[in-house]
Amino acid sequence: MSNVTPLTDAEFAAKVEQSDKPVLVDFWAEWCSPCKQMMPVIDEIAGKYGDRVDFYKVDADNNPDAPTRYMVQGLPTLLIFKNGEVVQQLTGGKTKAQLVAAVESVL
């Protein structure tokens, strides 16, 4: 079972923008090889930090509103929200250490 919850455009505001906890959103697509390579790493980090940070993934092809609203230009893109605002954006493949540092920066 994944530690990263799939999210739709319809759920985005309630789950991300109105969350009391920091939130990491992974924008990905089925055709994106780097996205698929990063998923297990993000899932592992979510398992470690899931009590303090909410982790979601948005299929950008099937849910285009949120990526458009937040000007996601390439995939994968990770947005980290705190108090409903984007505080960090990571685009392209990242290492586990880079992802951990990004998550820890909002704690």
Backbone as CSV, one residue per row, in Angstrom:
resi,resn,N_x,N_y,N_z,CA_x,CA_y,CA_z,C_x,C_y,C_z
1,MET,0.843,-1.192,0.000,0.000,0.000,0.000,0.882,1.248,0.000
2,SER,0.517,2.199,-0.798,1.309,3.420,-0.939,1.051,4.388,0.211
3,ASN,2.093,5.125,0.566,1.980,6.177,1.572,1.609,7.513,0.938
4,VAL,1.486,7.529,-0.395,1.165,8.745,-1.143,-0.233,8.573,-1.730
5,THR,-1.131,9.479,-1.375,-2.536,9.369,-1.755,-2.808,10.052,-3.094
6,PRO,-3.455,9.357,-4.041,-3.859,10.019,-5.288,-4.857,11.139,-4.990
7,LEU,-4.759,12.213,-5.756,-5.588,13.395,-5.527,-6.126,13.896,-6.858
8,THR,-7.380,14.343,-6.864,-7.988,14.903,-8.072,-8.097,16.416,-7.947
9,ASP,-8.374,17.062,-9.073,-8.594,18.511,-9.057,-9.703,18.887,-8.083
10,ALA,-10.763,18.086,-8.037,-11.917,18.390,-7.187,-11.556,18.385,-5.702
11,GLU,-10.577,17.585,-5.315,-10.182,17.469,-3.905,-9.054,18.417,-3.516
12,PHE,-8.418,19.043,-4.498,-7.168,19.759,-4.271,-7.278,20.848,-3.205
13,ALA,-8.250,21.720,-3.315,-8.360,22.836,-2.369,-8.533,22.341,-0.938
14,ALA,-9.441,21.406,-0.734,-9.721,20.925,0.619,-8.533,20.181,1.223
15,LYS,-7.872,19.366,0.441,-6.786,18.528,0.967,-5.446,19.249,1.050
16,VAL,-5.208,20.202,0.153,-3.893,20.841,0.080,-3.930,22.271,0.603
17,GLU,-4.747,23.103,-0.007,-4.752,24.524,0.318,-5.314,24.812,1.705
18,GLN,-6.170,23.934,2.218,-6.785,24.165,3.523,-6.215,23.263,4.614
19,SER,-5.121,22.588,4.345,-4.525,21.672,5.313,-3.805,22.426,6.425
20,ASP,-3.899,21.890,7.632,-3.169,22.452,8.769,-1.713,21.980,8.783
21,LYS,-1.439,20.899,8.069,-0.089,20.340,8.007,0.585,20.767,6.709
22,PRO,1.919,20.735,6.669,2.586,20.913,5.382,2.158,19.785,4.436
23,VAL,2.160,20.071,3.143,1.713,19.101,2.142,2.718,19.058,0.992
24,LEU,3.093,17.850,0.582,3.901,17.665,-0.619,2.996,17.077,-1.689
25,VAL,2.972,17.728,-2.855,2.179,17.243,-3.983,3.126,16.888,-5.123
26,ASP,3.026,15.655,-5.582,3.817,15.147,-6.698,2.951,15.181,-7.956
27,PHE,3.273,16.078,-8.893,2.590,16.123,-10.185,3.346,15.196,-11.126
28,TRP,2.645,14.225,-11.697,3.267,13.188,-12.497,2.365,12.824,-13.670
29,ALA,2.861,11.958,-14.539,2.058,11.419,-15.645,2.526,9.997,-15.934
30,GLU,1.624,9.211,-16.475,1.901,7.801,-16.768,3.071,7.637,-17.741
31,TRP,3.227,8.540,-18.695,4.263,8.442,-19.720,5.633,8.938,-19.251
32,CYS,5.701,9.499,-18.052,6.907,10.165,-17.542,7.815,9.175,-16.796
33,SER,8.916,8.774,-17.426,9.845,7.819,-16.800,10.469,8.349,-15.511
34,PRO,10.965,9.603,-15.474,11.511,10.114,-14.213,10.462,10.143,-13.090
35,CYS,9.206,10.386,-13.457,8.132,10.375,-12.457,8.032,8.993,-11.817
36,LYS,8.044,7.980,-12.657,7.927,6.602,-12.165,9.140,6.202,-11.335
37,GLN,10.314,6.698,-11.704,11.526,6.393,-10.947,11.496,7.034,-9.564
38,MET,10.895,8.203,-9.454,10.859,8.907,-8.172,9.764,8.402,-7.232
39,MET,8.731,7.786,-7.775,7.597,7.374,-6.935,7.989,6.506,-5.739
40,PRO,8.840,5.468,-5.909,9.196,4.664,-4.736,9.957,5.464,-3.675
41,VAL,10.763,6.419,-4.118,11.520,7.255,-3.184,10.568,8.162,-2.412
42,ILE,9.631,8.780,-3.118,8.642,9.643,-2.463,7.803,8.820,-1.496
43,ASP,7.438,7.612,-1.897,6.653,6.732,-1.037,7.420,6.391,0.243
44,GLU,8.701,6.128,0.111,9.536,5.823,1.281,9.612,7.024,2.226
45,ILE,9.804,8.208,1.667,9.875,9.421,2.486,8.530,9.681,3.157
46,ALA,7.454,9.434,2.433,6.113,9.608,3.009,5.904,8.659,4.183
47,GLY,6.459,7.455,4.095,6.360,6.510,5.197,7.054,7.012,6.446
48,LYS,8.124,7.760,6.259,8.886,8.286,7.397,8.283,9.572,7.963
49,TYR,7.791,10.449,7.093,7.334,11.773,7.523,5.818,11.946,7.484
50,GLY,5.086,10.896,7.135,3.641,10.993,6.944,2.841,11.436,8.147
51,ASP,3.418,11.338,9.342,2.709,11.816,10.529,2.778,13.337,10.657
52,ARG,3.731,13.963,9.950,3.899,15.418,10.055,3.651,16.170,8.756
53,VAL,3.647,15.437,7.644,3.445,16.033,6.320,2.486,15.130,5.548
54,ASP,1.516,15.729,4.853,0.626,14.954,3.988,1.269,14.836,2.604
55,PHE,1.183,13.659,2.004,1.775,13.389,0.694,0.681,12.987,-0.282
56,TYR,0.622,13.706,-1.420,-0.367,13.423,-2.459,0.322,13.362,-3.812
57,LYS,-0.320,12.658,-4.759,0.151,12.660,-6.144,-1.022,12.996,-7.049
58,VAL,-0.740,13.835,-8.044,-1.756,14.285,-8.991,-1.325,13.872,-10.392
59,ASP,-2.147,13.069,-11.053,-1.914,12.707,-12.450,-2.248,13.946,-13.282
60,ALA,-1.215,14.616,-13.768,-1.391,15.900,-14.453,-2.198,15.783,-15.744
61,ASP,-2.172,14.629,-16.393,-2.944,14.452,-17.625,-4.440,14.357,-17.345
62,ASN,-4.807,13.689,-16.282,-6.222,13.494,-15.952,-6.790,14.577,-15.046
63,ASN,-5.925,15.401,-14.472,-6.340,16.479,-13.568,-5.558,17.738,-13.922
64,PRO,-5.920,18.416,-15.017,-5.115,19.529,-15.517,-5.292,20.855,-14.770
65,ASP,-6.336,20.998,-13.968,-6.605,22.296,-13.334,-5.518,22.709,-12.343
66,ALA,-5.170,21.831,-11.413,-4.160,22.178,-10.403,-2.798,22.458,-11.037
67,PRO,-2.316,21.627,-11.964,-1.031,21.948,-12.589,-1.052,23.289,-13.334
68,THR,-2.170,23.597,-13.977,-2.288,24.875,-14.679,-2.288,26.027,-13.684
69,ARG,-3.061,25.888,-12.624,-3.162,26.945,-11.606,-1.809,27.260,-10.983
70,TYR,-1.002,26.230,-10.758,0.300,26.428,-10.120,1.446,26.466,-11.126
71,MET,1.117,26.647,-12.397,2.089,26.838,-13.475,3.149,25.743,-13.519
72,VAL,2.699,24.506,-13.373,3.599,23.364,-13.498,3.979,23.240,-14.973
73,GLN,5.254,23.392,-15.261,5.735,23.420,-16.639,6.310,22.090,-17.101
74,GLY,6.860,21.305,-16.176,7.483,20.035,-16.527,7.180,18.992,-15.471
75,LEU,7.395,17.746,-15.835,7.140,16.649,-14.903,8.413,15.829,-14.731
76,PRO,8.635,15.297,-13.548,7.832,15.510,-12.349,8.081,16.890,-11.746
77,THR,7.053,17.426,-11.116,7.177,18.634,-10.316,6.600,18.338,-8.944
78,LEU,7.361,18.683,-7.925,6.895,18.548,-6.552,6.689,19.943,-5.991
79,LEU,5.512,20.180,-5.455,5.230,21.439,-4.775,5.035,21.132,-3.305
80,ILE,5.654,21.934,-2.463,5.461,21.794,-1.025,4.699,23.018,-0.549
81,PHE,3.578,22.754,0.100,2.693,23.799,0.605,2.803,23.887,2.119
82,LYS,2.713,25.097,2.629,2.608,25.323,4.067,1.624,26.465,4.252
83,ASN,0.631,26.246,5.092,-0.431,27.233,5.307,-1.104,27.627,3.993
84,GLY,-1.270,26.661,3.099,-1.978,26.891,1.847,-1.185,27.566,0.752
85,GLU,0.080,27.864,1.010,0.920,28.559,0.035,2.082,27.669,-0.403
86,VAL,2.479,27.787,-1.661,3.652,27.057,-2.142,4.891,27.685,-1.515
87,VAL,5.676,26.867,-0.817,6.906,27.358,-0.208,8.148,26.783,-0.887
88,GLN,7.938,25.731,-1.689,9.073,25.141,-2.386,8.591,24.406,-3.636
89,GLN,9.381,24.489,-4.699,9.077,23.780,-5.938,10.331,23.056,-6.404
90,LEU,10.164,21.772,-6.711,11.254,20.957,-7.236,10.794,20.381,-8.567
91,THR,11.549,20.629,-9.626,11.173,20.133,-10.949,12.266,19.207,-11.463
92,GLY,11.837,18.106,-12.077,12.783,17.133,-12.612,13.151,16.092,-11.572
93,GLY,13.942,15.132,-11.985,14.368,14.069,-11.084,15.236,14.610,-9.958
94,LYS,14.975,14.158,-8.754,15.731,14.585,-7.577,16.196,13.359,-6.801
95,THR,17.253,13.533,-6.025,17.752,12.444,-5.196,16.930,12.351,-3.914
96,LYS,17.065,11.221,-3.248,16.389,11.048,-1.965,16.834,12.134,-0.984
97,ALA,18.127,12.425,-0.947,18.650,13.446,-0.033,18.027,14.813,-0.317
98,GLN,17.865,15.159,-1.588,17.245,16.440,-1.941,15.788,16.486,-1.484
99,LEU,15.076,15.380,-1.641,13.671,15.337,-1.233,13.533,15.404,0.280
100,VAL,14.384,14.683,0.992,14.351,14.720,2.459,14.639,16.134,2.948
101,ALA,15.634,16.790,2.380,15.970,18.160,2.779,14.794,19.102,2.537
102,ALA,14.102,18.928,1.421,12.946,19.776,1.113,11.829,19.563,2.125
103,VAL,11.564,18.311,2.473,10.512,18.012,3.450,10.898,18.555,4.823
104,GLU,12.134,18.319,5.229,12.566,18.778,6.553,12.567,20.297,6.661
105,SER,12.699,20.989,5.540,12.728,22.456,5.571,11.391,23.070,5.975
106,VAL,10.310,22.299,5.893,8.992,22.844,6.256,8.503,22.347,7.614
107,LEU,9.321,21.594,8.301,8.922,21.079,9.620,9.317,22.044,10.726
